[in-house]
């Protein structure tokens, strides 16, 4: 998801529908979508219930550890805060390239496309309104990637 979508998440955005688990994301243009999070959901749920400061008075899922001077409540994360966390983590991990939050979004889409995910479903998950966006941004995938994806779909039973 986009950073703006991440920092706007609320505890009520964790949605379970039977055995399917989602995050309700308010995307661009006030469009909402459900993003599947099968392996992450339970952790996010525990975090929402027990992992945040006890005296928190907001339903925002992610807040900073800094309190506001105005009301003494915890402030929601900002885009710049998330960018700084990503830079710090990259430095700690020894990554020399420039890393920023949107790289994770691009990496996810690229990875899923190379694994043969349906581009229509992928566009829905990441909040693209058309396949044109995926074609433009991810045109760097090679014919070998397409070949591998085709082979995978033919051999999966």
N, C-alpha and C positions, 0 to 999 in steps of 0.2 A: 504494500500500500504506500501511498504518498506520505511524506512526513506530516503534512497538515492533517491528513486523515488519522494518523497515529496519535498525534497529540490531542485530537478532539474526542478520542474514544471515552466512553463512559462505562461504568460498571454494568449498566443495563444493556449495553451493546453485545454482551456475551449471550448468545442464543443457542439453546439446545432444542432440536426438533427430533424427538425420538432418540435414536442413536447417532444422529448427525449433529455436528457441532460447528457453529459459525460465529463470526464477528460481524455485526451489522455496521457497515461503513457508510458514512455520509461523504460522498465523493464530490467531484466537480459538478457545478450546476445544480446543487442540492439533490443529486440523484443518489439513492440508497442502493446498496447491493449487499448480499450476504457472501462473505469470504469464508470458504471452508477451512477449518483449523483442527483437523481430527486429533493430532498428537499434542497440540499446544493448549487446547481448551481447558483441560482440568488444571493445568499449571496456572493459567490466567485466572481461573475461578478461585483457586486457593490464594493467589496473590491479591485478588480483589477483596477477599474476605479477611485474610490474616497478614498479608505481606506489606500492607501500607501502614503509615503511622496511625496509632489508635485514636488520636483526637482530630482526625481529619473530618472536615465538614463539607466536602465536595464529592460528587459522584464521578469526577474525572478518574479514569483508570490509572493514568500515570501523572504523578506530581513531582515537583522538585523537593529536595530536602530543605530548601530555603523557605522561610515564612515571609509573608508580605508585611511590610511596615504598617500598612493601613489597618488591617484587621487581624493580623497575627495568624492568618490561615495559610496553609500550604499553597504555593502558586502552581498552576498547571505548567507542564513542561513547555518550552518554546522550541521553535525550529532551530535556533542557534544553539540551544543547549544540546539537542539531539546530535547536531553536526559536530559539536565539540566532543561529545561522548564517543562518537564513531572515530574521530581523529585520534583520540586518546587510546582507544582499543586497538586501532591499527598500529599505532606506534608501539604499544606494549607487545603486540604480536610480531613486531619486526617487519611489518609491511612497509615497503619503501615508496610505493606508488601513492598518488593522491587518492584518498578514499573519502567519499561523502555519502550521505544516506541514500541518495537516488541510485547509486551504484548497486545497492542490494536489490532494488526493484528491477533494474536492467538485468542483473545477473540471474534473478529468479526466472524472468521471462525467457532469457536465452537458454537456461538450463532446461526448462520445461519443453521448449520447442525442440531442443536437441534430443530429448527423451521421447519425442513423438506425441506430445500432448496436442489435443485438438485446438487449433488457433481460435476457434469461435468460443470455446469454453474458457480458454486462457484470457481472451479479451474481456469476457464477462467478469472473471475473477479480479483482474487488475483495474477494471473500470474504464476500459477504452470503449468508445461508442462505435468504433468501426474497425474493421480488419486493416484498413489503410494505415493506421498508426503502427500496427505490428509489422506490416510490410516495409514501411519506411525505416523504422528504427532498427529492425532486426534483420535487415537485408545482408548483413555481414556473415550470416550463416552460410556455410559452404555446401556445394553439392554432396560432399562426403557426409555432412550432417544429415541431409535429406535421405541419402542412401541408407545410412545407419538407422534412421527412424523408420524407413520403409521395411527394412529387414526385421526390425524389432516387432512391428505390427504383424508381419507375416509369420513370425515364429511364436508369438504369444498365443497361448491357447486359453 
